Amino acid sequence: MQKTKNILVVATEDPLEAMRVAAGLTIFGHEVTFLFSLSVEVSEAFQKAAELLELAEVDKIYSLEPFEECEVADARRVENLWRESDLALAI
């Protein structure tokens, strides 16, 4: 049986793809935390990707700067996100 993991997905270059990947990882039962590391334009494509995160029940969503309804993560929180994860993906 496959062991589920705590995975941190960090949107570094392609936030929309990072959101799709994060949602997809939940299919395998992994616990996913998402971090926006850059500003994102809220577009129709963004809204669809955000719906995927919601449907996949990715509830731990953070941002390095104030953005939408995301919790802002300071340096200490980001450090803890990295330490608490079994695996981190930067996309």
C-alpha positions in Angstrom: 0.0 0.0 0.0 1.2 3.5 -0.9 2.1 5.8 2.0 0.4 9.2 1.8 2.7 12.2 2.1 2.5 15.8 3.2 3.4 17.7 0.0 4.2 21.4 -0.3 3.5 22.9 -3.7 5.1 26.3 -4.3 4.0 28.4 -7.3 7.2 29.9 -8.4 6.9 30.3 -12.2 3.5 28.9 -13.4 0.8 29.3 -10.7 -1.9 27.8 -12.9 0.0 24.7 -13.5 1.1 24.5 -9.9 -2.6 24.7 -8.8 -3.5 21.9 -11.2 -0.7 19.7 -9.9 -1.6 20.4 -6.3 -5.2 19.3 -7.0 -4.0 16.2 -8.8 -1.8 15.1 -6.0 -4.9 14.8 -3.7 -6.2 12.0 -6.0 -3.6 9.7 -4.4 -4.6 10.7 -0.9 -1.7 13.1 -0.3 -2.2 16.0 2.1 -1.3 19.1 0.0 -0.3 22.6 1.2 -0.1 25.4 -1.4 2.1 28.5 -1.4 1.9 31.4 -3.9 5.5 32.9 -4.0 4.6 35.6 -6.6 1.7 37.8 -7.5 -0.9 36.3 -9.7 -3.4 37.9 -12.1 -6.9 36.8 -11.2 -8.3 35.7 -14.6 -10.9 33.3 -15.8 -8.2 30.6 -16.0 -7.1 31.4 -12.5 -10.7 31.1 -11.2 -11.0 27.6 -12.8 -7.7 26.5 -11.2 -8.9 27.9 -7.9 -12.1 25.8 -8.2 -10.0 22.7 -8.7 -8.1 23.4 -5.5 -11.4 23.8 -3.7 -12.9 20.6 -5.2 -9.7 18.7 -4.2 -10.1 20.1 -0.7 -6.7 21.8 -0.6 -7.5 24.0 2.3 -4.0 25.1 3.4 -3.3 27.9 0.9 -0.7 30.6 1.7 0.8 33.6 0.0 4.0 35.6 0.6 2.0 38.8 0.1 -1.6 39.7 0.7 -3.7 38.0 -2.0 -7.3 37.1 -2.2 -8.4 35.0 0.8 -5.0 33.4 1.3 -3.2 33.5 4.6 0.0 35.5 4.4 3.0 33.4 5.4 5.9 35.2 7.0 9.4 33.7 7.0 8.8 31.6 10.1 5.6 30.1 8.6 7.3 29.3 5.3 10.2 27.6 7.2 7.6 25.5 9.1 5.8 24.6 5.9 9.1 23.3 4.5 9.9 21.4 7.7 6.4 19.8 8.0 6.4 18.5 4.4 7.7 15.2 3.2 8.2 16.6 -0.2 8.2 20.0 -1.8 7.6 20.9 -5.5 8.4 24.2 -7.0 6.4 24.8 -10.2 
